[in-house]
Amino acid sequence: MSSKTDTRIDTLLRTLSDGKFHSGEVIAEKLGISRAAIWKHIKKLSDWQIPVYSVRGRGYQIPGGLDLLDSELLIKDLIAAGSQFKKIHVLTSIDSTADYVAKEWRQSPGESLVCIAEHQSQGRGRKGRAWVSPFAANLYFSIGVQVPLGLSALGGISLAVGISLANTLNRYANHPIKIKWPNDLLVDNQKLAGILVEASGDSTDNSFLNIGIGINWNMQQEQGEAIDQPWINLKQLVDKTVSRNQILSDLLIELEHAFADYQHNGLQLISKQWNSLSALYRQPVTLIRANDRINGIEVGIDSSGALKLATDAGEQIVHSGEVSLRKHC
Ligand code: BTN
């Protein structure tokens, strides 16, 4: 298993992450640069909206400090769990972890890879939306895996990912985390996490999956202002001792099991959990598609991951669309 982290900026962040003042002299020495060159690195932190105080005679400080991911600890946990991921890249900042995985694959096609970032400048959500990705506030990661299944067998993979995430996070949370078909994670109708699945390959026996996951952890209200729906942080639902690092290693281990299970069983075993995990099971919903909308009651999923709706015209099976609770029925 190999790892990759950014160096100078990473050293600067780790030094300042304790929330204490550090003198320019000490920082310059740690980074191997002149004192005059420090500002360039500090400016980078400001570009990522990290507040840095600079006080004459005392040095630099990030008020309140930062809770950073620890790639060494993560790799240790994954090795101990027998993980087969070949590369774990923990990056300080990137445009999008999904784009990073796609680029890596152009060089080493099919090599299993995880990319995690503290910050994304162009995080992508579903349907062309942006994914708000402030520094060290949330979890942003993408997994690249090759699976011996054709594209036609992958219809349910995003549900398998959603179910695995929900099950893992529910072990920590003091409030039920539910799934809104196909794969939003919600708590009391507020968005906790999103999944972006991009698949390529042939139709019968070989596919590349690029699975991007964003989980709100401790985002400040003002950082999430641009989000056009109610959202919630995971940190407020878990014990104070639980860290982002611990959650991330658990999720990666469980997701690896979920991929293996999906290859052998599809949704066969896990679909039984849908009814208890679905945020809208047995509720009146409207499904909105590009050209039509369907009103019905959500009554579960089928073996391919399609949503089943009981409507006035009988049961309808839908493969795509946005589903929402119907308030007036
Ligand atoms: C959604 O719209 O609900 C899906 C959001 C997926 C966001 C994640 S964050 C990590 C990965 N990189 C991206 O650019 N997007 C995904």
Residues whose N, C-alpha, C, O or C-beta is under 5 A from the ligand:
A	BS01	BTN	S96 T97 A98 Q122 G123 R124 G125 R126 W131 Y140 F141 S142 G194 I195 L196 G212 I213 G214
